[in-house]
Amino acid sequence: ETQQQWTEFAQMARVNIAQLSGQAGIEAFQEQEYARSAELFAAAAEENPYSRDFRYNYVQALFAHAQDLEEARDSALAKEQTAEVERIEAELLPLYDKLLSGFEAIQPIDPNNEMIYVIAARAHRMKGLLGDEAAEKTGQDRALELLTQRDALPVEVSQLSMRTENGNALVTGTITNRSVAPNATVTLRLTLL
């Protein structure tokens, strides 16, 4: 009995630690400290691997960080600062790999989230642009494949959130019809742990 109780306390502690890391990740994101935000969301997802939000926020923070670096790269290119361009590109390449790994982790649990396809497509495209001619072609092909998958989504689910209220779970979000016939039934399956 005591062992079971300790196990339950440990699980609750992990969920609380994850929530604290996630909240710190939100604050870092709001302060535009995207790399730090991504680290915090990754830590939160490690503590609570069942959270869709921690995984999605991790990808969003990485994407924001990549966009900042891309802007810095464009500026360095315009100023013909070759060494700076090379430094930024060396930082961007592994970041694109992390974005793509993040996509692979979130896509099975959030398959109707349009943004994850856009983010992964951009990561493939940009990774290809930083490579040789063959990598560029592969990146463009893979980006097109992902955008085609996104366009084939029957519905888009966005702004998904869950909170507890009076002992019940309240799930909110937005469903956008992309290709479902009028008056057809759409069934969403959510798993709450």
C-alpha positions, 0 to 999 in steps of 0.5 A: 500500500505504501509503495503504491501511494509513493508511486502515485505521489511521484507521478503527481510530482512529475506532472507538477514539475512538468507544469512548472517547466511548461510555464517557464517555457511560456514566459521565456517564449513571451520574452522572445528567448526561444532557445531557452523556451524550447529547452524548457518545453523539452524538459516538460515533455520529458517529465510528462510525455503524454502532453500534446501541448509541451510537444507542440510548444517545443516545436513552436519555440524551435520554429521561432528560434529558427526564424530569428536565425534566418533573419540574422543570416539574411542580414549577414548575407546582405552585408557580405559577412561570410564568416557570420553566415557560416556560423549561423548556418552551422547553428541552423542545420541541427535546428532543422533536424530538431524541428523535423524530429519534433514534427514526427513526435507531434504529428501522430497525436495532433494530426489535424494541426495545420501549422505542424505541416507548415513548420516541417515543410519549411524546415525541409525547404530551408535545410535543402537550401543550405545544402548542395543541389541534391539536398535542395531538390530533396528538401523541396520535394519533401516540403511539397509532400508535407504541404500536400498532406496538409491540403488533404486534411478534412478538418483543421483543429487549432487552439486546442486546450483543456482545463479542469472545471468542477472535476470535469475536463473542459476541452476547447478549440477551433475546428475548421472545415477544409473538405468535409461535405456540408452537414456531414458528421465529424468525429474527433477522438481525444485522449485525456490522461 
